[in-house]
Amino acid sequence: MTCQTFSLFVLSVIMIYFGHFGNSLILTQLQDDIDKLKADFNSSHSDVADGGPIFTEKLINWTERNEKRIILSQIVSMYLEMLKNADTSKAHVKHISEELSTLKRSLPDGLKKMKDLMDLTKLQMNDLKIQRKAVNELFSVLKKLEEPSTSLKRKRSQSQRRCKC
């Protein structure tokens, strides 16, 4: 994939993934708008290829639907932030911003979950008070980790009982 199609690819993945587009006409219009945006940002400049992609590479590691909602929500927010500094009087910038804003509204929990992850990375685990709290919560955390496997076993055993093979 060339860097020229990178933005369209990410935007398409986001919008199609969340079912925002059932209509290829809208996606075609966005393609035109993104082409204009590429011209605005001079995205054919040789430095665009330096260092590889910035978003699509990250999407590879996020496999579950709920996980993808978190990372895609952050990516949409970053595009919206970038477009705040663009010339919003241009129709194509306004259209892309509107579509991204619509998507953002369908992803209300992504930012909160990302903030939770960032807060975890900031915890000072060498702080005695934090350590005490963590030890106090250890059993509850381990119990939460065990819940999915227990419910999965229960679902499997229930489906085996129903089978009249």
Sequence and secondary structure as in RCSB ss.txt:
>XXXX:A:sequence
MTCQTFSLFVLSVIMIYFGHFGNSLILTQLQDDIDKLKADFNSSHSDVADGGPIFTEKLINWTERNEKRIILSQI
VSMYLEMLKNADTSKAHVKHISEELSTLKRSLPDGLKKMKDLMDLTKLQMNDLKIQRKAVNELFSVLKKLEEPST
SLKRKRSQSQRRCKC
>XXXX:A:secstr
  GGGHHHHHHHHHHHHTT    HHHHHHHHHHHHHHHHHHTTTSGGGGTT  SSHHHHTT  SHHHHHHHHHHH
HHHHHHHHHTS TTSHHHHHHHHHHHHHHHT TTHHHHHHHHHHHHH  TTSHHHHHHHHHHHHHHHHHHHHHHH
HHHHHHHHHHHH   
